[in-house]
Amino acid sequence: MSALLGRSVGSAGRTPDLDLMAAVVALSSSTPAREVAAAWLAAYDTASAMGVCQDEAEARAHEAYRRAAARLRLPLASDAGAAAA
């Protein structure tokens, strides 16, 4: 599977989100899911290339994911709790 993703899946020190987003981009049949995952990966990769720490790279990636999901009008996990209340 790692060859399919073009990334070394499960490497030490990597965030599980990175592997998950790479898998979604490579394997999902959902265009919106691929788009938000690609936004996450692009933001993470850009932040990492700039030399920011992993926590900051993840924070930037999560924000890019939220923006892409909002643009596509996809529900976020935080929206589920608000809808149930």
Secondary structure, DSSP 8 states (H G I E B T S, - for coil): -HHHHTS-TT-TT--HHHHHHHHHHHH-S-HHHHHHHHHHHHHHHHHHHTT--HHHHHHHHHHHHHHHHHHTT---HHHHHHHH-
